[in-house]
Amino acid sequence: MAAVGNPFLMCVEDVFCRNQRRVRVLTGRIERGRVRPGDEVEIVGFDAGTIVAVGGIEEGRRRIDEARAGMNVGLLLPGAAVTTVERGQVLVAPGSVGEHVGFTADIALLSEEHGAGEVRSGDRLQFHIRAATVLGAVMLHQETGALQPLHKGEVSIRLERPVALEEGQSFAFRHHGHAVGSGIVTGLLR
């Protein structure tokens, strides 16, 4: 398992099936930590919560004995144990990262020239958190009814599906099909 101070985390960017669906290959970039064949990983996000042992690791279709932060790899997992894995979930050291639907954040809107418009309390936005895309509602903390382009603000966000979240994590969001801004998670809500 990964070192205690730097637990393993990899975002699932794509999922492939091999050997008549007996093996799933989950590809992505390792954000931190390390992983070896035989290590247990937890699938977090979208109500997954499955713990499974890594059957093998591939880098460019070549088997390797260990993968570390910064590497793009494929983790081979038994297909029966991971039938519902999808893009946007994360693989982590068991118990190291939780999934949440609510969080607080500091956000910053882009300029009008870059497509941003105002954001009001209650607006449904499309949030891009790692490789996950999920709809959520925003609630402004300040008394004004809206944030204008190029402004910053504190908000609470309620997502439609739980995703793996950590304080300090960055994200982007879209509104009416346009990139509107970005933010940093400042707190996790239950």
Secondary structure, 3 states (H helix, E strand, C coil): CCCCCCCCEEECCEEEEECCCCEEEEEEEEEECEECCCCEEEEECCCCCEEEECCEEEECCEEECCEECCCEEEEEEEHHHCCCCCCCCEEECCCCCEEEEEEEEEEEECCHHHCCCCEECCCEEEEEECCEEEEEEEEECCCCCEECCCCEEEEEEEEEEEEEECCCCEEEEEECCEEEEEEEEEEEEC
